[in-house]
């Protein structure tokens, strides 16, 4: 998807906005829907993967998201930013999936052969460094950072997507950035503190 965006930029062709693609998709233009999918699926996949805590489910969640987008496309208001609308649906998909998985876990009959499903197929220690730090944040802070910094939404758009106030979004972002800075300082300080003492310092 990044290569496609780079090729379009180098060609000098002005790509249609997400809002225009959504309006065309709303009117039955399947090609516009495909293009919208290509442009935003990357950030939405990362949002789902980090929010669910399990990359095994990210593909399923993304597929469910697009099914719901297709079903609810008539509810999009032309002219309004499309990303907050998409992320609001993504949050519902995430919550519904969590509830469903939790219910299935409790309903599953236990037996000697029963193996509880793994919560993470990608251990947190194996995630890229920034993803690992994001995964350690509280869920409400993590989703705000992902929308602001990964997807480039404005404070107002994040507030709309999360059904909260701009002040609440600012507070969550501030706390998340403080936590990330603290984590990064500890990470950088770790190797130094481990090597600062010489053999004779014992």
Secondary structure, DSSP 4 states (H G I P E B T S, - for coil): -HHHHHHHHHHTPPPPPHHHHHHHHHTT-HHHHHHHHHHHHHHHHHHHHHHHT-HHHHHHHHHHHHHHHHHHGGGS-TTS-HHHHHHHHHHHHHHHHHHHHHHHHHHSPP-TT--PPPS-SS-GGGS-HHHHHHHTS-HHHHHHHIIIIIS---HHHHHHHHTS-HHHHHHHHHHHHHHHHHHHHHHHHHHHHHHSS-GGG-
